[in-house]
Amino acid sequence: PINSPFHLLAVPIDHLSCTLDLKDSTFAELERYMGAVASCFASQGLDLVMFERYLKLKGREGGNHCHWNLVGVAKDQNVGPKLKEALSEGSGFAFREMKTKLNREDLREIVGDMEYVLVTLPDGSSLVHPIMRGERVPFNLVREALAKSMGCPERADWKQCRQTDDQEANAVAKFKAIFGQFDLM
C-alpha cells in the first residue's frame, strides 16, 4: 500500500485491456464494486481515489489486463485538490477534467483509441491524460503524485511498500472483515 490501510486492485475477470474495452455488464459490475468500496472506506473515515493506466504492452504474450488501483485516503488529508494540482500542474502532463461521474463515452471522446491515464478523485470527478503516440509517461506517475499528496513521497516506489507475508495476510483479513457488510456477493 502507498500509505493507507487499504490499497486494492479491481481486476475484471474478462481479459480485456482497458475500461473502454469492457462489456457494458462488466463495467456496470465494476462500478457497483467501486461504489461498495467507497462506502466501505467512508465507514472507516477514508475517501476513495482510483486510477487506471492503460498502456498497450507490445510484445508481451497475453497483452495487458484492465485493472484499477483503489486507494483509501484519510478524509482529513484533503487529498483530492492536492492530487489534482500535482497531476495537472506538477507533473508536466496536461490532464483534462471530467466533472461528472466516469462516463465511458466521454472518456472515449477524449482519448479516442489512444493509451491513457485516468484518475478518479474523491469528489467523483476524473482527470484524464491521453498518451500521445511516442509520448513517454512514467509508469508510476499517479502513484508518485498520490504519495506526495498524502505526505509520504518516499512511498511512490512500490519497493518501499513491501510487506511480509504475515503483514499481507493480516491486511487482507482486516479488509475482508470490514468489507463484508458492503460486499455485493
Salt bridges, closest charged atoms under 4 A:
ASP14 OD2 - LYS23 NZ 3.45
ASP24 OD1 - ARG104 NH2 2.47
GLU31 OE2 - LYS101 NZ 3.67
ASP47 OD1 - LYS75 NZ 2.94
GLU97 OE1 - LYS84 NZ 2.76
GLU97 OE1 - LYS99 NZ 3.57
ASP113 OD1 - ARG133 NH2 3.14
GLU115 OE2 - LYS58 NZ 3.57
GLU135 OE1 - HIS129 NE2 3.08
